[in-house]
Amino acid sequence: MIDILYFAWVRERIGLAREQVDTQAATVADLVAELRAREERYALAFSDLSALRVAVDQDLTDFDAPLAGVREVAFFPPMTGG
């Protein structure tokens, strides 16, 4: 079971701030493919991965990051300086 956190417009499109998912996905990209297949709101939120960043157990990473032993995955838009 993995905790998935959604931030900013990702949260707005999906309609959830967080959820727990039981997945067999090997990588973040595999997880995204599973989520996209769920329903339209996920497909919309994950339609352009270049507009998203991902953190695995609170460390920024890439979509090819492995999920073995991971407890938390967070999706959010790129942050701007300030």
C-alpha positions in Angstrom: 0.0 0.0 0.0 1.4 3.4 -1.0 0.2 6.8 0.1 -0.3 9.1 -2.9 -0.4 12.9 -2.3 -1.7 15.4 -4.9 -0.9 19.1 -4.8 -2.2 22.3 -6.5 -4.0 21.8 -9.8 -3.3 18.0 -9.7 -5.4 17.8 -6.5 -8.1 20.0 -8.1 -8.4 17.8 -11.2 -8.5 14.5 -9.3 -10.6 15.8 -6.4 -8.5 14.3 -3.7 -5.6 15.5 -1.6 -4.4 12.0 -0.8 -5.3 8.4 -1.2 -3.9 4.9 -0.5 -3.3 2.7 -3.4 -2.5 -1.0 -3.5 -0.3 -1.3 -6.6 2.0 -3.8 -8.3 3.6 -1.0 -10.2 7.4 -1.3 -10.5 8.1 2.4 -11.2 6.4 5.8 -10.8 5.6 5.7 -14.6 3.8 2.4 -14.1 1.8 3.8 -11.2 0.8 6.8 -13.4 -0.3 4.4 -16.1 -2.5 2.5 -13.5 -4.0 5.8 -12.2 -4.7 7.1 -15.8 -6.6 3.9 -16.6 -8.9 4.4 -13.5 -11.1 7.2 -14.9 -11.1 10.4 -16.8 -10.2 12.8 -14.0 -6.9 10.9 -13.5 -6.3 10.7 -17.2 -6.7 14.5 -17.4 -4.4 15.2 -14.4 -1.7 13.0 -15.8 -2.1 13.9 -19.5 1.1 15.9 -19.6 3.9 14.5 -17.4 6.2 17.3 -18.5 4.0 19.6 -16.4 4.4 17.5 -13.3 7.1 16.8 -10.7 7.2 13.7 -8.5 8.7 13.0 -5.1 9.2 9.5 -3.7 9.4 9.4 0.1 9.9 13.2 0.1 12.8 13.1 -2.4 12.4 14.7 -5.8 12.9 12.0 -8.5 12.0 11.0 -12.0 9.1 9.0 -13.3 11.4 6.0 -13.9 12.1 5.8 -10.1 11.5 2.3 -8.6 8.7 1.9 -6.1 10.0 -1.1 -4.2 9.8 -0.3 -0.5 8.3 3.2 -1.1 5.7 4.5 1.4 4.7 7.8 -0.3 4.5 9.3 -3.8 3.6 13.0 -4.3 2.6 14.7 -7.5 2.8 18.4 -8.0 3.4 21.1 -10.6 6.9 22.6 -10.9 7.5 25.2 -8.3 8.4 28.8 -9.2 11.0 30.9 -7.3 10.1 33.6 -4.9 
